[in-house]
Amino acid sequence: MSIRVVVPQKFVVYNISSDVKAQCFCGYDGYCDFNSKGEKTCLCDKGFIPHNGACVPCNCDHSSLGDMKFGCHFLDGVKQCDCPDGFEAAVEFCEDIDECLNASACPLNTICKNLPGTYRCECKPGFQVKNEGLEPREVGCEDINECENNGTCISDTCVCINSLGSYDCVCKDGYYMAAASSGELYNPTYNQCYAKEYTLRKTAIIIGVIVAVAIISVTGYILYKKHWSSLHSNSGLELR
């Protein structure tokens, strides 16, 4: 009859029989036990595996994702990482696979977002998922017709024109845009237009002011020259 005594340290077990006394030690990162054949067995903590009679670090979780199942084994004394889906074995750890490098990872009108071990497809601005109950990755995205919403263009001088992934508020016939806008900050909702008659009248006033200023300037210059010539002539008479 054999008796097994476990001392307080979790890593030491003594196997005691009438003629056998053996010490079982696997290091400080796991428990040690004997199987039914009396052979030493190391039961290692998470992140460690048995190798050469001791619990050694696995260290394949380079991304520090504790909830992912990273494993490893030794082949000819060299550590080999066993990586979960979405990862691939690098030199000494599991490296995340960037699925977004594959141009066909996501369907049209979507943006690919890489995540640890996986990826997500999101609709581009101006698009919405085709089926609200499914993910864009599964069914893709379709254009949002902003012109179906009331108030898309706040000015009644504009008409809404839908385009793929966007829209524009353009002037109605007989109206002209107050100022051209473009770029990332362009918001067509607030576009303002003016009637053709107003634009022509405003243009005529501006031209009239410019012409008046020019006439006044030329007239003043001519009067100045005449006055200067008159003074010069009078000075010549006095000298004689």
C-alpha positions as CSV (number, residue, x, y, z in Angstrom):
1,M,0.0,0.0,0.0
2,S,1.4,3.4,-1.0
3,I,0.7,6.7,0.6
4,R,0.9,10.1,-1.1
5,V,1.5,13.2,1.0
6,V,1.1,16.8,-0.5
7,V,3.1,19.4,1.3
8,P,2.0,23.1,1.4
9,Q,4.0,24.1,-1.7
10,K,1.8,23.4,-4.7
11,F,4.8,22.2,-6.7
12,V,6.1,19.4,-4.5
13,V,4.5,16.0,-4.0
14,Y,6.1,13.0,-2.2
15,N,5.2,9.5,-3.3
16,I,5.8,7.2,-0.4
17,S,5.6,3.4,-0.4
18,S,7.2,0.7,1.5
19,D,10.3,0.9,-0.6
20,V,10.0,4.0,-2.8
21,K,10.3,7.7,-1.8
22,A,10.4,10.1,-4.8
23,Q,10.2,13.9,-5.0
24,C,8.0,15.4,-7.7
25,F,8.9,19.0,-8.8
26,C,7.6,20.9,-11.9
27,G,8.7,24.4,-11.0
28,Y,6.8,27.3,-9.5
29,D,4.2,27.5,-12.3
30,G,2.2,24.3,-12.0
31,Y,1.4,21.2,-9.9
32,C,3.2,18.0,-9.9
33,D,1.7,14.5,-9.6
34,F,2.3,10.8,-10.4
35,N,0.1,8.9,-12.8
36,S,-1.2,5.4,-12.4
37,K,2.1,4.1,-13.6
38,G,4.0,6.1,-11.1
39,E,5.4,8.4,-13.7
40,K,5.9,12.1,-13.0
41,T,3.2,14.4,-14.5
42,C,3.3,18.2,-14.6
43,L,0.0,20.1,-14.5
44,C,0.9,23.6,-15.6
45,D,-0.7,26.9,-15.0
46,K,-2.3,28.9,-17.8
47,G,0.4,30.2,-20.2
48,F,2.8,27.4,-19.3
49,I,3.4,23.9,-20.7
50,P,5.4,20.9,-19.5
51,H,8.9,20.6,-21.1
52,N,11.8,18.6,-19.9
53,G,10.1,17.9,-16.6
54,A,9.2,21.5,-15.7
55,C,6.5,24.0,-16.5
56,V,7.9,26.6,-18.9
57,P,6.4,29.7,-20.4
58,C,4.5,29.4,-23.6
59,N,4.4,33.2,-24.4
60,C,2.6,33.0,-27.7
61,D,0.1,35.6,-26.8
62,H,1.9,38.6,-28.3
63,S,-1.3,40.7,-28.3
64,S,-1.9,40.2,-24.6
65,L,-5.5,38.9,-25.3
66,G,-6.1,36.8,-22.2
67,D,-9.4,35.5,-23.5
68,M,-8.0,34.0,-26.7
69,K,-6.8,30.4,-26.7
70,F,-3.1,30.5,-27.5
71,G,-1.1,27.3,-27.1
72,C,2.3,25.9,-28.0
73,H,4.3,22.7,-28.1
74,F,8.0,21.8,-28.6
75,L,9.3,20.2,-31.7
76,D,13.0,19.0,-31.5
77,G,13.4,21.3,-28.5
78,V,12.1,24.4,-30.3
79,K,8.9,26.1,-29.3
80,Q,6.1,26.0,-31.8
81,C,3.0,28.3,-31.3
82,D,-0.5,26.9,-31.8
83,C,-2.5,29.9,-32.9
84,P,-6.3,30.3,-32.9
85,D,-8.2,31.4,-36.0
86,G,-7.3,34.9,-37.2
87,F,-3.7,34.5,-36.1
88,E,-0.6,33.0,-37.6
89,A,2.6,31.7,-36.0
90,A,5.5,34.2,-36.2
91,V,9.0,33.5,-34.9
92,E,8.1,33.3,-31.2
93,F,4.5,34.3,-30.9
94,C,1.1,34.4,-32.7
95,E,0.6,37.4,-34.9
96,D,-2.7,38.9,-35.9
97,I,-3.7,38.4,-39.5
98,D,-4.9,41.7,-41.1
99,E,-7.8,40.5,-43.2
100,C,-8.3,44.0,-44.5
101,L,-5.2,43.6,-46.7
102,N,-7.4,41.4,-48.8
103,A,-9.3,43.7,-51.1
104,S,-12.3,41.3,-51.3
105,A,-12.6,40.9,-47.5
106,C,-15.6,43.2,-47.4
107,P,-18.4,43.8,-50.1
108,L,-18.8,47.0,-52.1
109,N,-19.7,50.3,-50.3
110,T,-18.1,49.2,-47.0
111,I,-15.0,49.9,-45.0
112,C,-12.9,47.1,-43.5
113,K,-11.8,47.4,-39.9
114,N,-9.2,45.0,-38.7
115,L,-9.7,43.5,-35.2
116,P,-7.6,41.1,-33.1
117,G,-8.2,37.7,-34.6
118,T,-11.0,38.9,-36.9
119,Y,-12.3,41.9,-38.8
120,R,-15.5,44.0,-39.3
121,C,-17.1,45.6,-42.3
122,E,-18.8,48.9,-41.8
123,C,-20.9,50.9,-44.2
124,K,-19.3,53.9,-45.8
125,P,-20.8,57.4,-45.1
126,G,-23.9,57.8,-47.1
127,F,-24.7,54.1,-47.1
128,Q,-26.7,51.8,-44.9
129,V,-26.8,48.0,-44.4
130,K,-29.2,46.3,-46.9
131,N,-30.8,44.2,-44.1
132,E,-31.0,45.7,-40.6
133,G,-31.0,42.2,-39.1
134,L,-27.7,41.3,-40.7
135,E,-24.1,42.6,-40.7
136,P,-22.7,44.6,-43.7
137,R,-20.1,41.8,-44.0
138,E,-22.9,39.4,-44.9
139,V,-25.2,41.4,-47.1
140,G,-23.3,44.6,-48.0
141,C,-24.5,48.2,-48.0
142,E,-26.8,50.3,-50.2
143,D,-27.0,54.0,-50.9
144,I,-29.1,56.3,-48.6
145,N,-31.4,58.5,-50.6
146,E,-31.1,61.7,-48.4
147,C,-33.6,63.5,-50.7
148,E,-36.4,61.3,-49.4
149,N,-36.1,63.1,-46.1
150,N,-37.9,66.4,-45.6
151,G,-35.6,69.3,-44.8
152,T,-32.5,67.9,-46.4
153,C,-32.2,71.3,-48.2
154,I,-33.3,74.1,-45.9
155,S,-33.7,76.7,-48.6
156,D,-36.8,76.6,-50.9
157,T,-34.6,78.0,-53.6
158,C,-32.7,74.7,-53.8
159,V,-33.6,71.2,-55.1
160,C,-32.1,68.0,-53.7
161,I,-30.2,65.8,-56.0
162,N,-29.2,62.4,-54.7
163,S,-25.9,60.7,-55.7
164,L,-24.1,57.5,-54.8
165,G,-23.2,57.9,-51.1
166,S,-24.0,61.6,-51.1
167,Y,-26.4,64.3,-52.2
168,D,-26.3,68.0,-53.2
169,C,-28.6,71.0,-52.9
170,V,-28.5,72.8,-56.3
171,C,-30.2,76.0,-57.3
172,K,-33.6,75.9,-59.0
173,D,-33.9,77.3,-62.5
174,G,-33.6,81.1,-62.5
175,Y,-31.4,81.1,-59.3
176,Y,-27.7,81.2,-58.8
177,M,-25.5,79.9,-55.9
178,A,-24.3,82.6,-53.5
179,A,-20.8,81.1,-53.3
180,A,-19.2,77.9,-54.5
181,S,-18.2,75.4,-51.8
182,S,-16.3,72.1,-51.8
183,G,-14.1,69.9,-49.7
184,E,-14.6,67.7,-46.7
185,L,-16.4,70.3,-44.7
186,Y,-18.9,71.1,-47.5
187,N,-22.5,70.7,-46.2
188,P,-25.0,71.2,-49.1
189,T,-27.9,71.3,-46.6
190,Y,-27.3,75.0,-46.0
191,N,-26.7,76.1,-49.6
192,Q,-28.4,79.5,-50.4
193,C,-29.4,80.7,-53.9
194,Y,-30.4,84.1,-55.2
195,A,-32.8,85.0,-58.1
196,K,-31.3,86.0,-61.4
197,E,-32.8,89.5,-61.3
198,Y,-31.2,90.1,-57.9
199,T,-27.8,88.9,-59.1
200,L,-28.0,91.1,-62.2
201,R,-29.1,94.1,-60.2
202,K,-26.3,93.5,-57.6
203,T,-23.8,93.1,-60.4
204,A,-25.0,96.3,-62.1
205,I,-24.7,98.3,-58.9
206,I,-21.1,97.1,-58.4
207,I,-20.2,98.0,-62.0
208,G,-21.8,101.4,-61.6
209,V,-19.8,102.1,-58.4
210,I,-16.6,101.1,-60.1
211,V,-17.3,103.3,-63.2
212,A,-18.3,106.3,-61.0
213,V,-15.1,106.0,-59.0
214,A,-13.1,105.8,-62.2
215,I,-14.8,108.9,-63.7
216,I,-14.3,110.9,-60.5
217,S,-10.6,109.9,-60.4
218,V,-10.0,110.8,-64.0
219,T,-11.9,114.1,-63.7
220,G,-10.0,115.0,-60.6
221,Y,-6.7,114.2,-62.3
222,I,-7.6,116.4,-65.3
223,L,-8.6,119.4,-63.1
224,Y,-5.4,119.0,-61.1
225,K,-3.3,119.1,-64.3
226,K,-5.1,122.2,-65.6
227,H,-4.7,123.9,-62.2
228,W,-1.0,123.1,-62.2
229,S,-0.5,124.3,-65.8
230,S,-2.2,127.6,-64.9
231,L,0.0,128.2,-61.9
232,H,3.1,127.5,-64.0
233,S,2.1,130.0,-66.7
234,N,1.4,132.7,-64.2
235,S,4.8,132.2,-62.6
236,G,6.5,132.6,-66.0
237,L,4.7,136.0,-66.7
238,E,5.8,137.4,-63.3
239,L,9.4,136.5,-63.9
240,R,9.4,138.5,-67.2
